[in-house]
Amino acid sequence: MYGNINRMIVKNNEIRRTCSECGSDYYAASSPMQELCPECAHFLYGYENCPHDFQNGRCVKCHWDGSSSEYIKTIRD
């Protein structure tokens, strides 16, 4: 009905979005693109990636959970 809407959550004054490529939540401020997490923006468009620091299954800097789409997996490997 609404097409591909990017979900947005505000928690602890951090705006979180859901990546339209891999499905992971991420901090909106951590990515140069509105609908992609830093990881997907990096591999799809060459933007600088987050220097990930994982704790409890998520990057504490960008909130990415390590998800990758099948397409990202093929171009990353």
C-alpha positions, 0 to 999 in steps of 0.5 A, spaced: 500 500 500 505 504 501 511 502 497 518 501 500 517 506 506 523 507 511 522 506 518 524 511 523 525 510 530 527 515 535 530 513 542 534 516 547 534 522 542 537 518 537 534 517 530 534 510 527 532 508 520 531 501 517 536 500 511 532 498 505 538 494 502 540 489 508 534 491 513 538 493 519 537 498 523 542 504 524 543 511 527 541 516 521 546 521 523 551 515 521 550 514 514 550 519 508 544 516 505 537 517 508 535 509 506 542 506 507 546 504 513 553 506 512 555 499 510 550 498 504 552 506 502 559 504 502 559 498 498 553 500 493 556 508 492 563 508 495 561 512 501 566 512 507 564 506 512 563 506 519 569 503 523 565 498 526 566 497 534 561 491 535 558 490 542 552 485 544 551 484 536 551 491 534 556 497 532 556 502 538 557 507 533 552 506 527 548 501 530 548 496 524 547 489 526 552 486 521 546 484 516 548 484 509 543 483 503 545 477 498 547 482 493 552 486 498 555 479 499 557 478 492 560 484 491 564 484 498 567 477 497 
